[in-house]
């Protein structure tokens, strides 16, 4: 039996994943969490072979959680689950310690297969991610400017380009509006842009939204 813990701040999405996995005879969901703090409590008592980890958590980001898990729970295999495009986040997750990356829009059968794959100690790579990984190992092409952004900066970029206000972004990420403004300023500086309109155009041209 594969024991799975879900960590996603959206209860409805957790329920959908739980219902999907409950149909699999060899997979059992043993715990759920909506934040890193809750996850730490759950992992103290729940059996966990595979952690399904959403990247867009309030407070501490998914990549930060992955780094912490490598120190505190090295035996747990993490499978990143996100709505973000694979070409923007999959390699970041693998480098941070995830065993695989699944887009939330994927077929439910793919999610169950991903859980089984990482539970066996193997990496779960979709054809798209495998191609990205192969390309990264080949002759590297010049990196796009947004490749230099931190995870929080990239999140801020994507959310602003999606039409979110800074106050809404701050609430979603459980950060102060001042902190989000700092991230926005860093993004504009690193990308050599002047305002949100240019930022949105950049995000669209580079398929970030």
C-alpha positions as CSV (number, residue, x, y, z in Angstrom):
1,X,0.0,0.0,0.0
2,X,1.3,3.5,-0.9
3,X,0.6,6.1,1.7
4,X,0.0,9.6,0.4
5,X,-0.3,12.9,2.1
6,X,-1.9,15.9,0.3
7,X,-0.7,19.5,0.8
8,X,-2.8,22.1,-1.0
9,X,-4.4,25.2,0.3
10,X,-7.6,24.7,-1.7
11,X,-9.8,22.2,0.1
12,X,-11.9,21.6,-3.0
13,X,-8.8,20.6,-5.0
14,X,-7.6,18.3,-2.1
15,X,-11.0,16.6,-2.1
16,X,-10.9,16.1,-5.9
17,X,-7.4,14.5,-5.6
18,X,-8.4,12.4,-2.6
19,X,-11.5,11.1,-4.5
20,X,-9.4,10.3,-7.5
21,X,-6.8,8.4,-5.6
22,X,-9.4,6.6,-3.4
23,X,-10.4,4.7,-6.5
24,X,-7.0,3.1,-6.7
25,X,-6.7,-0.2,-4.6
26,X,-3.0,0.3,-3.9
27,X,-3.1,4.0,-2.8
28,X,-4.3,5.4,0.5
29,X,-4.5,9.0,1.5
30,X,-3.4,9.2,5.1
31,X,-3.4,12.9,5.7
32,X,-4.1,16.4,4.4
33,X,-2.7,19.9,5.0
34,X,-3.4,23.4,3.7
35,X,-0.1,25.0,4.6
36,X,3.5,24.1,5.6
37,X,2.6,24.5,9.3
38,X,-0.2,22.0,9.0
39,X,2.0,19.7,6.9
40,X,4.6,19.6,9.7
41,X,1.9,18.5,12.2
42,X,0.4,15.9,9.8
43,X,3.8,14.3,9.1
44,X,4.3,13.8,12.8
45,X,1.7,11.1,12.9
46,X,0.6,10.1,9.4
47,X,2.4,7.5,7.4
48,X,3.7,9.0,4.2
49,X,5.5,7.5,1.2
50,X,4.6,10.1,-1.3
51,X,3.7,13.8,-0.6
52,X,1.6,15.6,-3.2
53,X,2.8,19.1,-2.8
54,X,1.1,22.2,-4.3
55,X,3.7,24.9,-5.2
56,X,1.4,27.9,-4.5
57,X,1.1,27.6,-0.7
58,X,0.4,30.5,1.6
59,X,3.4,31.8,3.5
60,X,6.2,29.4,2.7
61,X,6.5,28.5,-1.0
62,X,6.5,25.0,-2.4
63,X,10.2,25.1,-3.4
64,X,11.1,26.2,0.1
65,X,9.0,23.3,1.5
66,X,10.9,20.9,-0.8
67,X,14.2,22.2,0.5
68,X,13.0,21.7,4.1
69,X,11.8,18.2,3.5
70,X,15.2,17.1,2.2
71,X,16.5,18.0,5.6
72,X,13.6,16.8,7.9
73,X,12.0,13.9,6.0
74,X,14.6,12.6,3.4
75,X,12.7,9.3,3.0
76,X,9.5,11.0,1.8
77,X,9.2,11.3,-2.0
78,X,7.7,14.6,-3.1
79,X,5.5,15.0,-6.2
80,X,5.0,18.6,-7.1
81,X,1.4,19.4,-8.3
82,X,0.7,22.8,-9.8
83,X,-1.3,24.8,-12.3
84,X,1.8,26.5,-13.5
85,X,3.2,25.6,-17.0
86,X,5.6,22.7,-17.0
87,X,8.2,24.7,-18.9
88,X,8.4,27.3,-16.2
89,X,8.3,25.2,-13.0
90,X,9.1,21.5,-13.7
91,X,12.9,21.8,-13.8
92,X,12.9,24.1,-10.8
93,X,11.0,21.5,-8.8
94,X,13.3,18.6,-9.9
95,X,16.3,20.6,-9.0
96,X,14.8,21.4,-5.6
97,X,14.3,17.8,-4.8
98,X,10.9,16.8,-6.2
99,X,10.7,13.3,-7.8
100,X,8.2,14.5,-10.4
101,X,5.9,17.3,-11.6
102,X,2.2,17.0,-12.5
103,X,0.0,19.7,-13.9
104,X,-3.4,20.0,-12.1
105,X,-5.0,19.8,-15.5
106,X,-3.6,16.4,-16.2
107,X,-5.7,13.3,-16.6
108,X,-6.6,11.6,-13.2
109,X,-5.0,8.4,-14.4
110,X,-1.7,10.2,-14.9
111,X,-1.8,11.4,-11.3
112,X,-2.1,7.8,-10.0
113,X,0.6,6.6,-12.3
114,X,2.9,9.5,-11.1
115,X,2.3,8.4,-7.4
116,X,3.2,4.8,-8.2
117,X,6.3,5.8,-10.2
118,X,7.8,8.0,-7.4
119,X,6.8,5.5,-4.7
120,X,9.1,3.0,-6.6
121,X,12.0,5.4,-6.3
122,X,11.9,6.6,-9.9
123,X,11.4,10.0,-11.4
124,X,8.1,10.8,-12.9
125,X,8.6,12.7,-16.2
126,X,5.9,13.5,-18.7
127,X,7.2,13.6,-22.3
128,X,7.2,17.4,-22.1
129,X,9.3,17.5,-19.0
130,X,11.6,14.8,-20.3
131,X,12.2,17.0,-23.4
132,X,12.9,20.0,-21.2
133,X,15.4,18.0,-19.2
134,X,17.1,16.7,-22.3
135,X,17.3,20.2,-23.7
136,X,18.8,21.5,-20.5
137,X,21.5,18.9,-20.7
138,X,22.3,19.6,-24.3
139,X,24.1,22.7,-25.6
140,X,22.4,25.3,-23.4
141,X,20.7,28.2,-25.1
142,X,20.8,31.7,-23.7
143,X,18.4,31.8,-20.7
144,X,15.5,34.1,-20.8
145,X,15.5,37.0,-18.3
146,X,12.8,35.5,-16.1
147,X,14.9,32.4,-15.5
148,X,16.9,34.5,-13.0
149,X,13.8,35.3,-11.0
150,X,13.3,33.7,-7.6
151,X,10.2,31.6,-7.1
152,X,8.3,34.4,-5.3
153,X,9.3,36.9,-7.9
154,X,8.1,34.5,-10.7
155,X,4.8,34.0,-8.8
156,X,4.4,37.7,-8.5
157,X,5.1,38.2,-12.2
158,X,2.5,35.6,-13.1
159,X,-0.2,36.9,-10.8
160,X,0.2,40.5,-11.9
161,X,0.1,39.4,-15.5
162,X,-3.1,37.5,-14.7
163,X,-4.7,40.7,-13.5
164,X,-4.3,40.3,-9.8
165,X,-4.0,43.4,-7.6
166,X,-1.0,43.6,-5.2
167,X,-3.3,43.5,-2.2
168,X,-4.9,40.3,-3.5
169,X,-1.5,38.7,-4.2
170,X,-0.4,39.6,-0.7
171,X,-3.4,37.9,0.8
172,X,-3.0,34.8,-1.3
173,X,0.7,34.4,-0.4
174,X,0.2,35.5,3.2
175,X,2.7,38.3,2.7
176,X,2.5,42.0,3.4
177,X,1.6,44.3,0.5
178,X,4.9,46.0,1.1
179,X,6.8,42.7,0.6
180,X,4.8,42.0,-2.6
181,X,5.7,45.6,-3.8
182,X,9.3,44.8,-3.3
183,X,9.0,41.6,-5.3
184,X,7.3,43.6,-8.1
185,X,10.1,46.2,-8.1
186,X,12.7,43.4,-8.3
187,X,10.9,41.8,-11.2
188,X,10.7,45.1,-13.1
189,X,14.4,45.7,-12.5
190,X,15.5,42.2,-13.5
191,X,13.4,42.2,-16.6
192,X,14.2,45.8,-17.5
193,X,10.6,46.8,-17.6
194,X,8.8,49.9,-16.5
195,X,5.2,49.1,-15.5
196,X,2.6,46.4,-15.2
197,X,1.5,46.7,-18.8
198,X,5.0,45.9,-20.0
199,X,5.2,43.1,-17.5
200,X,1.9,41.6,-18.8
201,X,3.1,41.8,-22.4
202,X,6.3,40.0,-21.4
203,X,4.5,37.3,-19.6
204,X,2.2,36.6,-22.6
205,X,5.0,36.6,-25.1
206,X,6.9,34.1,-23.0
207,X,3.9,31.9,-22.4
208,X,3.8,32.5,-18.6
209,X,0.1,33.1,-18.6
